[in-house]
């Protein structure tokens, strides 16, 4: 049964720009990692904010943080291992010295690649609704 699910979930798809994307479309209940938190860059307070988000979600979902390589490569890596949702922490989230930031993150869905902005305070509820099985 495991091999059947694994083979059925493995997909290679062509993107609009001509490149190819490998996706492991595991059903969400079977995905070992439910969400990954990705700071846009590994500086300027983004990794620290990302770690705060991981700490708030780790008791509810199998969550990890990924900081190595560019954001595009990290998205691809998460697609390949079947992570259903990626949460991106960017400069709009944390702001700068003059601007406090909007305290929202971008949530990217693996299969459709659609992205939505979600307030950090509502992130657990948003993911709970999406991952309900």
C-alpha positions in Angstrom: 0.0 0.0 0.0 2.9 2.4 0.9 4.5 1.9 -2.5 1.2 2.5 -4.3 0.6 5.8 -2.5 4.2 6.9 -3.1 4.1 6.0 -6.8 0.7 7.7 -7.3 1.8 10.8 -5.5 5.0 11.4 -7.5 4.5 14.0 -10.2 6.6 15.8 -12.7 4.9 18.8 -14.1 5.8 21.5 -16.7 5.5 25.1 -15.5 4.5 28.0 -17.7 8.1 29.2 -18.0 9.1 25.8 -19.5 10.9 24.4 -16.4 9.9 21.2 -14.7 8.8 20.8 -11.1 8.9 17.5 -9.1 6.1 17.3 -6.6 5.2 14.6 -4.1 1.5 15.1 -3.8 1.0 13.0 -0.7 -2.4 13.3 0.8 -2.1 15.8 3.7 -2.9 13.3 6.4 0.1 11.2 5.2 2.6 14.0 4.7 5.3 13.6 7.3 5.9 17.4 7.5 2.7 19.5 7.5 4.3 22.9 7.1 7.7 24.5 6.6 8.6 28.0 7.8 10.9 29.8 5.4 12.5 33.2 6.1 13.0 35.1 2.9 16.6 35.7 3.7 18.8 34.6 6.6 19.3 38.0 8.2 17.6 41.2 9.4 15.5 39.4 12.1 13.7 37.1 9.6 15.1 33.8 10.9 14.3 34.9 14.5 10.7 35.6 13.6 10.5 32.4 11.6 11.7 30.5 14.7 9.0 32.1 16.8 6.4 30.9 14.3 7.8 27.4 14.4 7.8 27.4 18.2 4.1 28.4 18.2 3.1 25.7 15.7 5.3 22.7 16.5 3.0 21.3 19.2 0.1 21.3 16.7 1.7 20.3 13.4 4.9 18.6 12.4 6.7 21.9 11.4 10.3 22.7 10.6 12.4 25.7 9.6 14.5 25.9 6.4 17.0 28.7 5.9 19.6 27.3 3.4 19.6 28.4 -0.3 17.3 30.8 -2.1 13.6 30.8 -1.4 12.8 29.2 -4.8 15.1 26.3 -4.1 13.6 25.8 -0.7 10.0 25.8 -2.2 11.2 23.1 -4.7 12.8 21.0 -1.9 9.6 21.2 0.1 7.5 20.2 -2.9 9.8 17.2 -3.5 9.3 15.9 0.0 5.5 16.5 0.0 5.1 19.4 2.5 1.6 20.7 1.9 2.2 24.3 3.1 5.1 26.7 3.2 5.0 29.8 5.4 7.3 32.6 4.2 8.4 35.3 6.6 9.4 38.5 4.7 10.3 42.1 5.3 6.6 43.1 5.3 6.2 40.7 8.3 8.8 42.2 10.5 9.1 45.8 9.1 12.1 48.0 9.7 13.1 50.6 12.3 10.4 53.0 11.2 7.6 50.5 10.3 6.5 47.8 12.7 5.5 45.4 9.9 2.1 43.9 9.2 2.6 40.7 11.3 1.3 38.6 8.3 3.1 35.8 6.5 2.6 34.3 3.1 1.2 30.8 3.0 1.9 28.8 -0.2 -0.1 25.7 -1.0 2.0 22.9 -2.6 -0.4 21.6 -5.3 -1.7 24.9 -6.7 1.2 27.1 -5.7 -1.3 29.7 -4.7 -0.2 32.2 -2.0 -2.2 34.1 0.6 -1.3 36.5 3.3 -2.4 35.4 6.7 -1.9 37.2 10.1 0.4 35.3 12.4 -2.2 35.4 15.1 -4.6 33.5 12.8 -2.0 31.1 11.3 -2.8 28.1 13.6 -6.5 28.4 12.9 -5.9 28.7 9.2 -3.7 25.6 9.0 -6.1 23.7 11.3 -8.9 24.3 8.8 -6.8 23.4 5.8 -5.3 20.3 7.4 -8.5 19.0 8.9 -9.1 15.4 7.9 
